[in-house]
Amino acid sequence: MISTMPSKAPTLYPLELRELAGLGERLRLARRRRKLTSQAVAQRAGISRPTLRNAEAGDASVSMGTYVRVLAALGLDKDLSKVAAEDKVGRALQDMRTDPKVRAKERP
């Protein structure tokens, strides 16, 4: 199966854009704290310096895979296990569906 890449970045809402910009800034700060050049991180991640610059800017057109590669190059790839780990709303919805009292109320 051949997968095609989207021709442009997805449309994001302002809050999502701020979150992505925040991620980019945290990546930049992590690189600087480690005193690594953009060339070194780009090389470790297997990407170009312009792509790293875009990731550090929080560009929505940068692939998720690239963000993962940059995190790995910085030794932060374990942080991915924290993404969506605490799904309080989803767990509450799941618990409501499995709670016998709630299910009894749903029956006609």
Buried (B, 14 or more C-beta within 10 A) or exposed (E): EEEEEEEEEEEEEEEEBEEBBEBBEBBBEBBEEEEBEBEBBBBBBEBEEEBBBBBBBBBBEBBEEBBBBBBBBBEBEEEEEEEEEEEEEEEEEEEEEEEEEEEEEEEE
